[in-house]
Each structure stands twice: as structure tokens, then as C-alpha cells.
Amino acid sequence: MNEKEQLVLQLIKNNPFLSQQEMAEQLNMSRPALANIISGLIKKGEVVGRAYVLPEKNSIVAIGGANVDRKFHLEGSVQYGTSNPASVTESVGGVARNIAENLGRLGNEVKLMTILGQDQDAVTIEQQSKAFFNLDLVEKTSKNKTGSYSAVLDGSGELILAMADMAIYDQLQPAVIKKHEAVLMNAKCIIVDLNCPKETVLYLKNIAYLKKMPFIIVPVSAPKMKNMPPDLVGVTYFICNRDEAEIYLNIRIQNNDDYFIAVKKLLERGASNVILTLGEHGVIVGNHNDIIHFKAAKVNKVVDVTGAGDAFVGAFIHGIISGEHLHDSVEFGLYNAAKTLQSDTTVRQDLSPQELIHWRNS
């Protein structure tokens, strides 16, 4: 497609109900010229029929963070007040982005909805992500830099200091999301991380509830729990860790009995299914039928913990979307998390549908 065709197609994607005159005015061209372009798009199969209905691929839509993560590895112990010799590694990250890549590598059709700056970090994210999921719904802004996370680690790999610049996600408001409402209404499922403002989470929850589609909330961290809705009605899967559950429920979780109590309380808030992740101790999965503890998969050597939680979510959702039983989907997630812990990349490079099938049959 040429540049004009791409502009027209993007406009239709944003709002397929615009008239030709409205589109022509927005693109500053004559209506006959626009009609010719649309006719060409129909012939190419990019638009279906005279009503400009786009081919629907029934995608998984992941909404939230897409960052660049930088880790500064000190060569020795930290020395404050002076320069410390260090090596730096850089990778793309963000909870929604990582989940989207896991799902994409497993063969799913995925669209990421996020907001990026107009900078080199945005280019890096796009270049390293485009092979695994669709980026058509990504917004760009000049008001903030692309989200970033920087960590300083000592010689043994322990975290000394971490800094996160996530102010850009304050702009991921419902007004931005509504531009893609047609895509959301026809999604296979919606996944949202809590980088999104509370108003946006509520808006997405209502859409999913009205359309009766699977809706998954994945908190990013304990401080981000401020973006949680007051109840979980319409939330199909709520996936959180102990700290996040404590904050949301305003309780202390100190022993095994408390874990089961927390899951029960989260179900009482309205969630259909709750998954409480416990790191090396596995997960507790509950719904209104039962609450079960699953042990973590065996890990020979932990290389890097980054991305393990997102790996669990990605493989778990893949199982659910593929029609697997809830318990089998949990096992998929635990396996993928364990393999990611043994990888030096945030999303492991050997992940594929075939690899998952081979593990299952072994």
C-alpha cells in the first residue's frame, strides 16, 4: 500500500462509521479521490464491502506498559558518592508488552495498545516487538518520554536501586482507548495491566462485561494497586501476588491458611477466577467450585527473574484461549515461568507452540 492508502486504512480502523465526506475532510482531500482509494483497498482485500468493514481476526488485545529496561551490573560492591565501574544491559519490557510477546510466540493473533514517546526507545520497542504482535493500536506522544526502568545490581546480582519513569501512562485515558472501541468490542479477550489509570481499567471492565468476553487484570506492582476497580465483577481472571492481594483486601497474609482466605475474599469481590502467585511456592487458583494449590515447576538454576510472572500469564492465557482446562492452563503457565527463570532474556527465545506441545507430551 502507498502512503495515502495507509492513512485511509488507519482512519477506518480508528472509526469504521465515518462517512466518505468526513474522512475526506480529515485527510484534506476530495471525496472522489478518497472514493478511488477505498475502491483500491476493497480490491486488495484490506476492506470488506461497501460499508468498509475490516477483516476481523478476533485478536487478543493487551493494554498497558511497553518500556525499555536497563540494568547496570556493578563490577564490585557499591561505593556511594563516587563513580562505580559497571556494565549495562538493555532490553524491551513492560507487563502488557511482555505478555503480548509470549502470546505471539505461541501463535496467537495479538494487538498491543499502549502509548510511546517520539524517541529512540520507542523505535527500539517497535523494532523488537513487531515480529510477535500487531502495533497498529499504539499511540505516540511528544509530551513524555517512552516508559523506562533502570536497575542497579551489585556483583552478586542483588538489587541496589531501581528507578521507573512511567509518567507517560497517565495519558492512556479512556478517550484514547475509545478511538479503538470497534477493535475492543470484537476482541477474543482483553488483558489490562495496572500501568493504565483507574478510569481506563473501569472502562475496559465495563466493555468486557457487556460483551461477555474474557477480561484479565494483571497488577504491575503493589503501588499500582491504586488503579484497581473497587470490585471485580466482570473480571474473568484476576492474577496477583501476595503483596498486591494484601493491599487490595487490606489484610495481612502470613501463612498457608491466609492464602486461601485471600483467594476466597477476592472471589467474593466478584472475580470469576483468582490466581494468587507465590513465586517458588507455586500458585493458588480459586473459583466458586474449589481453591487448589499448584506447586511451582522445578528450576535447576535461576538466571534472571525478570519476566517470569509475565511468562506465566502469557502461557496461562494461551491455554485458556485454546480451550484447555483451567488446571492444564495453569500448568502451562508454571512451566513457561520456570523456563523463563532459566533464560537470560525477559521473553525466552525458544518459546513456541511446538515446544509447549513437546513438553506436554514428554
C-alpha positions in Angstrom: 0.0 0.0 0.0 1.1 3.5 -0.7 1.1 6.3 2.0 -2.4 7.6 1.2 -3.9 4.1 1.3 -2.2 3.5 4.7 -3.7 6.8 6.0 -7.2 5.9 4.8 -7.0 2.4 6.2 -5.8 3.7 9.6 -8.7 6.2 9.7 -11.2 3.4 9.0 -9.6 1.3 11.7 -10.0 4.1 14.2 -13.6 4.7 13.3 -15.3 2.5 10.7 -18.5 4.5 10.9 -17.2 7.7 9.3 -18.8 8.9 6.1 -16.6 9.4 3.0 -17.1 13.2 3.3 -15.9 13.1 6.9 -12.8 11.0 6.0 -12.0 13.3 3.1 -12.2 16.4 5.3 -9.9 14.8 7.9 -7.4 13.8 5.3 -7.6 17.1 3.4 -8.5 15.5 0.0 -11.5 15.5 -2.3 -14.3 13.0 -1.8 -13.8 11.4 -5.3 -10.1 10.9 -4.6 -11.0 9.2 -1.3 -13.6 7.0 -3.1 -10.9 5.8 -5.5 -8.5 4.9 -2.7 -11.3 3.0 -0.9 -12.1 1.2 -4.1 -8.5 0.1 -4.4 -8.4 -1.1 -0.7 -11.5 -3.2 -1.4 -9.9 -4.8 -4.4 -6.8 -5.6 -2.3 -8.9 -7.2 0.4 -7.9 -4.7 3.0 -11.5 -3.5 3.4 -14.6 -5.8 3.0 -17.6 -4.5 1.2 -19.1 -1.0 0.7 -19.6 -0.5 4.5 -15.8 -0.6 5.0 -15.9 -3.5 7.4 -12.4 -4.6 8.2 -11.4 -8.2 8.1 -11.9 -9.4 11.7 -9.1 -11.6 13.1 -10.6 -11.8 16.6 -7.4 -10.8 18.3 -6.3 -10.9 21.9 -5.9 -7.2 23.0 -3.2 -6.4 25.6 -3.3 -2.9 27.1 -0.7 -1.3 29.3 3.0 -0.9 29.6 5.8 -1.1 27.0 9.2 0.0 28.4 12.9 -0.1 27.8 14.6 -1.8 30.8 18.2 -1.1 31.6 20.3 -3.0 34.1 23.6 -1.6 35.5 25.7 -4.5 36.8 28.4 -3.3 39.2 31.8 -5.0 39.0 32.2 -5.0 42.7 30.4 -3.8 45.8 28.6 -0.4 45.6 30.6 2.7 46.6 28.3 5.7 47.3 29.2 9.2 46.4 31.6 8.2 43.5 31.7 6.6 40.1 31.2 2.8 40.1 32.6 0.6 37.2 29.6 -1.3 35.6 28.4 -3.0 32.5 24.9 -2.2 31.1 22.3 -4.5 29.5 19.2 -3.2 27.7 16.0 -5.0 26.8 12.4 -4.2 25.9 9.9 -4.8 28.7 6.6 -3.7 30.2 4.0 -6.1 31.5 1.4 -5.9 28.7 4.2 -5.9 26.1 5.9 -9.0 27.6 2.6 -10.9 27.9 1.8 -9.9 24.2 5.2 -11.3 23.1 4.7 -14.6 25.0 1.2 -15.0 23.4 2.6 -14.0 20.0 5.4 -16.5 20.1 2.8 -19.2 21.0 1.0 -18.4 17.7 -1.8 -16.2 18.8 -3.1 -13.1 17.0 -2.3 -10.3 19.4 -2.7 -6.5 19.4 -0.9 -4.2 21.8 -2.5 -1.0 22.9 0.0 1.3 24.7 1.5 4.8 24.4 5.1 5.6 23.4 7.1 8.8 23.2 8.6 10.1 20.0 12.1 8.9 20.8 14.7 6.2 20.2 13.3 4.0 22.9 10.0 3.9 21.1 11.8 2.8 17.9 13.6 0.1 19.9 10.4 -1.3 21.3 8.7 -1.3 17.9 11.7 -3.0 16.1 12.0 -5.7 18.7 8.2 -6.3 19.0 6.7 -6.2 15.5 7.5 -9.8 14.7 5.3 -11.1 17.5 2.2 -8.9 17.7 0.4 -6.1 15.9 1.3 -2.5 16.8 -1.5 -0.6 14.9 -3.1 0.5 18.2 0.0 2.1 19.6 -0.3 5.8 20.3 2.5 8.3 20.1 3.0 11.5 22.1 5.6 14.3 22.4 4.6 15.2 25.9 6.5 12.4 27.7 9.4 10.1 27.1 8.8 6.4 26.5 8.5 4.4 29.7 11.7 3.2 31.1 13.0 1.1 34.1 16.6 1.3 35.3 18.1 -1.0 37.9 21.5 -1.1 39.6 22.7 -4.5 40.7 25.7 -5.4 42.8 28.3 -8.0 41.9 26.1 -10.9 43.3 23.0 -9.7 41.3 21.2 -8.2 44.2 19.1 -5.1 43.5 20.7 -1.9 44.9 18.4 0.7 43.4 15.7 0.9 40.8 14.1 3.8 39.0 11.0 3.8 36.9 9.8 6.6 34.6 6.2 5.7 33.9 4.5 9.1 33.7 3.6 8.6 30.1 0.9 6.1 31.0 -1.1 8.8 32.8 -2.1 9.7 29.2 -3.6 6.3 28.5 -7.0 7.6 29.3 -10.5 6.3 28.2 -10.6 9.0 25.5 -7.5 7.4 23.9 -8.9 3.9 24.2 -12.3 4.8 22.8 -10.8 5.5 19.4 -10.3 1.7 19.1 -13.6 0.7 20.6 -14.6 -1.3 17.5 -11.5 -3.5 17.9 -12.2 -3.9 21.6 -15.8 -4.9 21.0 -14.7 -7.7 18.7 -11.7 -8.9 20.7 -11.2 -12.5 21.7 -10.2 -11.3 25.2 -8.8 -8.2 26.8 -5.8 -8.1 29.1 -5.0 -4.9 31.1 -2.1 -4.2 33.3 -2.3 -1.5 36.1 0.0 0.9 34.3 -3.4 2.1 33.0 -5.2 4.7 35.0 -8.1 3.5 37.1 -10.7 5.2 34.8 -9.3 3.2 31.9 -9.4 -0.1 33.8 -13.1 0.6 34.7 -13.9 1.5 31.1 -12.4 -1.7 29.8 -14.1 -3.8 32.5 -17.4 -2.5 31.5 -16.8 -3.2 27.8 -15.8 -6.8 28.7 -18.8 -7.2 31.0 -21.3 -6.0 28.3 -19.7 -8.2 25.6 -19.4 -11.2 27.9 -15.8 -11.6 26.9 -12.8 -12.9 29.0 -11.2 -10.0 30.9 -7.9 -10.3 32.7 -6.4 -7.9 35.2 -2.6 -8.2 35.9 -1.2 -5.8 38.5 2.2 -4.4 37.8 3.3 -3.8 41.4 1.9 -3.1 44.9 1.9 0.8 44.4 -0.1 0.4 41.2 -2.9 -1.3 43.1 -4.3 2.3 43.4 -5.6 1.8 39.8 -7.7 -1.3 40.7 -11.5 -1.0 40.4 -13.5 -1.2 43.6 -15.0 -4.6 42.8 -14.1 -7.5 40.5 -17.5 -8.0 38.9 -16.8 -8.8 35.2 -13.2 -9.8 35.8 -12.7 -13.3 34.5 -9.2 -13.8 35.7 -7.5 -11.7 38.4 -3.8 -12.6 38.7 -1.8 -11.1 41.5 0.9 -11.8 44.1 0.7 -11.7 47.9 1.7 -8.0 48.3 -0.9 -6.9 45.8 -3.6 -9.0 47.4 -2.8 -7.6 50.8 -3.1 -4.0 49.6 -6.4 -4.6 47.7 -8.0 -6.5 50.6 -6.3 -4.5 53.4 -5.3 -7.7 55.2 -2.1 -9.5 56.3 -1.2 -12.8 54.6 1.2 -14.7 56.9 0.6 -18.4 56.4 -1.0 -21.0 54.1 -4.5 -20.6 55.6 -4.3 -16.9 54.9 -3.5 -17.5 51.2 -6.8 -19.5 50.8 -8.7 -16.9 52.8 -7.3 -14.1 50.5 -8.4 -16.0 47.4 -11.9 -16.5 48.8 -12.2 -12.8 49.6 -11.1 -11.9 46.1 -13.8 -14.2 44.7 -16.3 -12.5 47.0 -15.4 -9.2 45.3 -16.8 -10.6 42.1 -13.9 -12.3 40.2 -14.8 -15.5 38.3 -11.3 -16.9 38.8 -8.4 -15.8 41.0 -4.8 -16.8 40.7 -2.5 -15.9 43.6 1.1 -16.3 42.6 3.6 -17.3 45.3 6.9 -17.4 43.4 8.9 -20.6 44.2 5.9 -21.9 46.1 3.7 -22.0 43.1 0.2 -20.6 42.7 -3.2 -20.9 44.4 -6.1 -21.0 41.9 -9.6 -20.5 43.0 -13.1 -20.1 41.6 -16.6 -20.8 43.0 -16.1 -24.6 42.6 -12.8 -25.0 44.5 -9.5 -23.5 45.6 -6.3 -25.5 44.8 -2.6 -25.1 45.3 -0.3 -25.9 42.4 3.4 -26.4 43.1 6.0 -24.5 41.0 7.8 -26.3 38.2 11.3 -27.4 39.0 14.1 -24.9 38.3 17.7 -26.1 38.0 19.3 -22.6 38.2 17.8 -19.2 38.3 19.5 -16.9 35.7 17.2 -13.9 35.8 13.8 -13.5 37.5 12.7 -10.7 35.1 9.7 -11.6 33.0 8.8 -14.9 34.8 5.4 -13.6 36.0 4.6 -12.3 32.6 5.6 -15.7 31.1 3.2 -17.4 33.5 0.3 -15.1 32.4 1.1 -15.4 28.7 1.1 -19.3 28.7 -1.8 -19.5 31.0 -4.0 -17.3 28.7 -2.8 -19.2 25.7 -4.1 -22.4 27.3 -7.5 -20.8 28.2 -7.9 -19.3 24.7 -7.0 -22.6 23.2 -9.8 -24.4 25.1 -7.6 -26.1 27.6 -9.0 -27.0 31.1 -8.2 -24.3 33.8 -5.8 -26.7 35.6 -3.9 -27.6 32.4 -3.6 -23.9 31.6 -2.1 -23.2 35.0 0.5 -26.0 34.4 1.3 -24.3 31.0 1.9 -21.1 32.9 4.1 -22.6 35.6 6.2 -24.4 33.0 6.8 -21.3 31.0 7.6 -19.3 34.1 10.2 -21.9 35.2 11.8 -22.0 31.7 12.0 -18.1 31.7 13.7 -18.1 35.1 16.5 -20.2 33.4 16.8 -17.8 30.5 18.8 -14.6 30.3 16.0 -12.8 28.2 12.8 -11.3 29.5 10.8 -13.5 27.0 12.6 -16.7 26.2 13.7 -17.1 22.6 12.9 -20.8 22.3 9.2 -20.4 23.2 6.9 -21.8 20.5 3.6 -23.8 20.2 5.7 -26.8 19.2 8.0 -26.5 22.2 4.9 -26.4 24.5 3.4 -29.4 22.8 6.6 -31.4 23.1 6.9 -30.6 26.8 3.3 -31.7 27.4 3.8 -35.0 25.6 7.1 -35.8 27.2 
